[in-house]
Amino acid sequence: METPKRMIPYAVHLPEDIYNKMKDAAKERKASAIVRDAITMIVEGDSVYTTGYKKGVKESIDVVLNNDGAKTISYGKQTIADSIASDLGMLLK
């Protein structure tokens, strides 16, 4: 559930009015995420709700896996970060 290590660029042709809105979003560094999320939603065939839910869970996993405290504390042979991330990952199935 981590962010992919390799992102591949993909060109899309847009109507001018949508292009201008994306240009504005790009100023706030949101354009790529908007396009990526929309394409993912369509390709995976999910509803807007399901897509947002999955994105929230994946972002939560990333936060947990990058938390210094959770990465350094272990219980048994597993870090707290890995344990929580695994449990959150179950929500995606």
N, CA, C and O of each residue as an XYZ file, in Angstrom:
372
protein
N       0.791     -1.176      0.000
C       0.000      0.000      0.000
C       0.848      1.262      0.000
O       0.323      2.368      0.128
N       2.114      1.105     -0.138
C       2.984      2.268     -0.194
C       2.853      2.937     -1.560
O       2.345      2.340     -2.510
N       3.310      4.164     -1.645
C       3.310      4.872     -2.908
C       4.197      4.123     -3.894
O       5.300      3.704     -3.544
N       3.715      3.953     -5.136
C       4.539      3.231     -6.113
C       5.902      3.897     -6.265
O       6.016      5.123     -6.236
N       6.930      3.073     -6.428
C       8.286      3.612     -6.567
C       8.498      4.224     -7.950
O       9.335      5.110     -8.124
N       7.741      3.749     -8.922
C       7.937      4.236    -10.285
C       6.615      4.769    -10.825
O       5.623      4.044    -10.891
N       6.611      6.018    -11.204
C       5.438      6.633    -11.813
C       5.761      6.871    -13.280
O       6.835      7.377    -13.606
N       4.848      6.514    -14.156
C       5.066      6.623    -15.596
C       4.186      7.743    -16.148
O       2.973      7.733    -15.938
N       4.782      8.710    -16.851
C       3.980      9.815    -17.397
C       3.033      9.329    -18.493
O       3.336      8.383    -19.220
N       1.885      9.994    -18.597
C       0.879      9.640    -19.587
C       0.194     10.927    -20.026
O      -0.293     11.688    -19.190
N       0.153     11.173    -21.336
C      -0.441     12.405    -21.855
C      -1.937     12.221    -22.086
O      -2.382     11.153    -22.507
N      -2.709     13.272    -21.807
C      -4.150     13.249    -21.994
C      -4.559     14.524    -22.720
O      -4.080     15.612    -22.401
N      -5.447     14.383    -23.697
C      -5.974     15.555    -24.400
C      -7.241     16.006    -23.676
O      -8.134     15.204    -23.399
N      -7.302     17.307    -23.373
C      -8.415     17.865    -22.613
C      -9.051     19.031    -23.349
O      -8.369     19.739    -24.091
N     -10.366     19.245    -23.154
C     -10.986     20.468    -23.676
C     -10.347     21.667    -22.988
O      -9.846     21.551    -21.870
N     -10.363     22.808    -23.647
C      -9.658     23.978    -23.125
C     -10.144     24.407    -21.747
O      -9.332     24.788    -20.905
N     -11.449     24.353    -21.498
C     -11.945     24.795    -20.188
C     -11.448     23.882    -19.063
O     -11.120     24.357    -17.976
N     -11.392     22.589    -19.321
C     -10.879     21.646    -18.322
C      -9.371     21.832    -18.168
O      -8.846     21.775    -17.056
N      -8.683     22.052    -19.274
C      -7.238     22.297    -19.233
C      -6.923     23.501    -18.342
O      -5.992     23.462    -17.538
N      -7.707     24.567    -18.495
C      -7.478     25.780    -17.689
C      -7.700     25.509    -16.201
O      -6.968     26.027    -15.358
N      -8.714     24.696    -15.879
C      -8.948     24.343    -14.477
C      -7.793     23.493    -13.936
O      -7.382     23.654    -12.787
N      -7.276     22.593    -14.767
C      -6.150     21.766    -14.340
C      -4.897     22.623    -14.162
O      -4.082     22.361    -13.277
N      -4.746     23.637    -14.997
C      -3.620     24.557    -14.854
C      -3.676     25.267    -13.507
O      -2.654     25.445    -12.845
N      -4.878     25.669    -13.110
C      -5.055     26.313    -11.803
C      -4.736     25.326    -10.677
O      -4.097     25.684     -9.687
N      -5.187     24.087    -10.839
C      -4.903     23.063     -9.825
C      -3.401     22.785     -9.746
O      -2.872     22.479     -8.677
N      -2.729     22.892    -10.876
C      -1.284     22.645    -10.913
C      -0.530     23.680    -10.081
O       0.519     23.376     -9.513
N      -1.052     24.880    -10.011
C      -0.404     25.919     -9.202
C      -0.403     25.528     -7.727
O       0.478     25.928     -6.966
N      -1.410     24.738     -7.334
C      -1.497     24.268     -5.949
C      -0.917     22.861     -5.809
O      -1.056     22.231     -4.761
N      -0.269     22.373     -6.860
C       0.369     21.055     -6.884
C      -0.638     19.928     -6.664
O      -0.351     18.954     -5.968
N      -1.826     20.070     -7.266
C      -2.877     19.069     -7.111
C      -3.240     18.382     -8.423
O      -3.933     17.365     -8.403
N      -2.796     18.905     -9.554
C      -3.259     18.424    -10.856
C      -2.949     16.947    -11.087
O      -3.830     16.195    -11.504
N      -1.739     16.526    -10.828
C      -1.374     15.126    -11.064
C      -2.210     14.178    -10.224
O      -2.660     13.142    -10.712
N      -2.417     14.528     -8.970
C      -3.210     13.676     -8.083
C      -4.657     13.598     -8.548
O      -5.268     12.531     -8.476
N      -5.212     14.698     -9.019
C      -6.593     14.708     -9.509
C      -6.736     13.764    -10.695
O      -7.642     12.930    -10.728
N      -5.847     13.897    -11.661
C      -5.901     13.047    -12.853
C      -5.658     11.588    -12.482
O      -6.372     10.701    -12.950
N      -4.667     11.340    -11.655
C      -4.334      9.970    -11.237
C      -5.513      9.320    -10.512
O      -5.847      8.166    -10.780
N      -6.147     10.062     -9.589
C      -7.282      9.525     -8.849
C      -8.474      9.238     -9.767
O      -9.137      8.211     -9.626
N      -8.738     10.136    -10.694
C      -9.866      9.941    -11.610
C      -9.650      8.730    -12.514
O     -10.561      7.929    -12.719
N      -8.456      8.605    -13.045
C      -8.154      7.462    -13.917
C      -8.233      6.165    -13.130
O      -8.791      5.178    -13.610
N      -7.679      6.159    -11.928
C      -7.727      4.965    -11.088
C      -9.164      4.565    -10.795
O      -9.507      3.385    -10.862
N     -10.007      5.540    -10.469
C     -11.409      5.260    -10.160
C     -12.105      4.623    -11.360
O     -12.836      3.646    -11.203
N     -11.888      5.158    -12.538
C     -12.545      4.647    -13.740
C     -12.026      3.258    -14.094
O     -12.815      2.356    -14.378
N     -10.720      3.080    -14.080
C     -10.122      1.797    -14.459
C     -10.516      0.689    -13.482
O     -10.789     -0.436    -13.899
N     -10.548      1.003    -12.180
C     -10.896      0.001    -11.178
C     -12.400     -0.183    -11.042
O     -12.852     -1.110    -10.370
N     -13.185      0.694    -11.675
C     -14.630      0.551    -11.673
C     -15.287      0.829    -10.337
O     -16.381      0.331    -10.073
N     -14.646      1.611     -9.495
C     -15.188      1.911     -8.173
C     -16.041      3.179     -8.188
O     -15.936      4.008     -9.091
N     -16.881      3.304     -7.174
C     -17.659      4.530     -6.990
C     -16.742      5.601     -6.398
O     -15.628      5.313     -5.961
N     -17.225      6.818     -6.394
C     -16.450      7.915     -5.808
C     -16.203      7.635     -4.326
O     -15.111      7.882     -3.815
N     -17.225      7.118     -3.640
C     -17.087      6.806     -2.215
C     -15.999      5.754     -1.991
O     -15.110      5.938     -1.160
N     -16.080      4.649     -2.741
C     -15.119      3.555     -2.571
C     -13.703      4.018     -2.888
O     -12.753      3.658     -2.193
N     -13.571      4.815     -3.937
C     -12.257      5.325     -4.303
C     -11.685      6.194     -3.192
O     -10.512      6.058     -2.847
N     -12.493      7.081     -2.628
C     -12.039      7.938     -1.534
C     -11.685      7.140     -0.297
O     -10.704      7.432      0.386
N     -12.495      6.126     -0.012
C     -12.240      5.254      1.143
C     -10.899      4.546      0.989
O     -10.078      4.542      1.907
N     -10.686      3.944     -0.184
C      -9.427      3.226     -0.431
C      -8.234      4.166     -0.355
O      -7.191      3.813      0.194
N      -8.390      5.367     -0.908
C      -7.296      6.339     -0.875
C      -6.975      6.724      0.564
O      -5.806      6.840      0.931
N      -8.013      6.922      1.384
C      -7.808      7.266      2.788
C      -7.100      6.161      3.550
O      -6.215      6.431      4.362
N      -7.486      4.917      3.292
C      -6.834      3.784      3.962
C      -5.368      3.692      3.525
O      -4.480      3.496      4.355
N      -5.122      3.834      2.219
C      -3.736      3.756      1.716
C      -2.873      4.877      2.298
O      -1.714      4.653      2.646
N      -3.436      6.080      2.402
C      -2.685      7.190      2.984
C      -2.428      6.945      4.468
O      -1.371      7.306      4.985
N      -3.386      6.338      5.149
C      -3.200      5.995      6.567
C      -2.071      4.986      6.734
O      -1.258      5.097      7.652
N      -2.028      4.017      5.854
C      -0.950      3.018      5.896
C       0.403      3.696      5.704
O       1.363      3.393      6.413
N       0.476      4.614      4.740
C       1.732      5.335      4.503
C       2.163      6.130      5.731
O       3.345      6.157      6.073
N       1.195      6.785      6.400
C       1.508      7.570      7.602
C       2.066      6.658      8.691
O       3.075      6.977      9.320
N       1.408      5.528      8.908
C       1.851      4.592      9.944
C       3.241      4.047      9.627
O       4.099      3.981     10.507
N       3.463      3.658      8.375
C       4.758      3.083      7.987
C       5.891      4.095      8.044
O       7.059      3.713      8.118
N       5.560      5.380      8.011
C       6.586      6.421      8.069
C       6.713      7.052      9.448
O       7.484      7.997      9.620
N       5.975      6.553     10.435
C       6.033      7.088     11.785
C       7.240      6.503     12.514
O       7.333      5.290     12.705
N       8.163      7.375     12.919
C       9.408      6.912     13.553
C       9.151      6.093     14.812
O       9.799      5.068     15.023
N       8.223      6.526     15.642
C       7.928      5.785     16.862
C       7.384      4.399     16.571
O       7.811      3.417     17.178
N       6.441      4.322     15.643
C       5.829      3.029     15.308
C       6.823      2.097     14.617
O       6.697      0.876     14.706
N       7.808      2.671     13.929
C       8.817      1.835     13.255
C       9.849      1.279     14.222
O      10.490      0.272     13.921
N      10.023      1.912     15.376
C      11.079      1.476     16.294
C      10.580      0.571     17.416
O      11.376     -0.115     18.057
N       9.271      0.563     17.658
C       8.720     -0.282     18.725
C       8.263     -1.612     18.127
O       7.530     -1.649     17.139
N       8.708     -2.689     18.743
C       8.345     -4.022     18.259
C       7.594     -4.796     19.320
O       7.777     -4.591     20.520
N       6.747     -5.686     18.849
C       6.060     -6.641     19.712
C       6.216     -7.989     19.033
O       5.694     -8.204     17.939
N       6.923     -8.880     19.670
C       7.256    -10.134     18.994
C       8.285     -9.839     17.925
O       9.293     -9.184     18.193
N       8.044    -10.312     16.728
C       8.992    -10.105     15.627
C       8.523     -9.029     14.645
O       9.107     -8.865     13.574
N       7.472     -8.301     15.012
C       6.899     -7.326     14.085
C       6.858     -5.942     14.726
O       6.538     -5.802     15.907
N       7.190     -4.912     13.927
C       7.088     -3.551     14.454
C       5.612     -3.176     14.569
O       4.747     -3.742     13.900
N       5.361     -2.211     15.433
C       3.994     -1.714     15.579
C       3.506     -1.156     14.240
O       2.344     -1.340     13.878
N       4.384     -0.480     13.512
C       4.015      0.082     12.207
C       3.557     -1.012     11.256
O       2.515     -0.881     10.614
N       4.329     -2.091     11.161
C       3.964     -3.183     10.256
C       2.664     -3.852     10.682
O       1.847     -4.226      9.840
N       2.475     -4.003     11.988
C       1.263     -4.636     12.507
C       0.021     -3.811     12.172
O      -0.982     -4.344     11.698
N       0.101     -2.506     12.425
C      -1.042     -1.629     12.153
C      -1.296     -1.537     10.638
O      -2.442     -1.579     10.189
N      -0.217     -1.411      9.865
C      -0.359     -1.327      8.412
C      -1.021     -2.596      7.860
O      -1.850     -2.528      6.953
N      -0.653     -3.727      8.406
C      -1.255     -4.993      7.982
C      -2.753     -5.014      8.295
O      -3.565     -5.416      7.462
N      -3.103     -4.581      9.495
C      -4.515     -4.529      9.868
C      -5.300     -3.566      8.977
O      -6.415     -3.869      8.554
N      -4.710     -2.410      8.697
C      -5.379     -1.451      7.803
C      -5.515     -2.030      6.397
O      -6.526     -1.816      5.729
N      -4.501     -2.761      5.951
C      -4.544     -3.376      4.626
C      -5.721     -4.332      4.466
O      -6.231     -4.516      3.361
N      -6.151     -4.944      5.575
C      -7.301     -5.853      5.534
C      -8.586     -5.104      5.130
O      -9.518     -5.710      4.601
N      -8.629     -3.800      5.380
C      -9.796     -3.013      5.007
C      -9.916     -2.826      3.492
O     -10.972     -2.439      2.991
N      -8.842     -3.100      2.776
C      -8.841     -2.933      1.324
C      -9.293     -4.183      0.586
O      -9.444     -4.161     -0.635
N      -9.509     -5.263      1.308
C      -9.872     -6.527      0.653
C     -11.349     -6.716      0.571
O     -11.814     -7.729      0.049
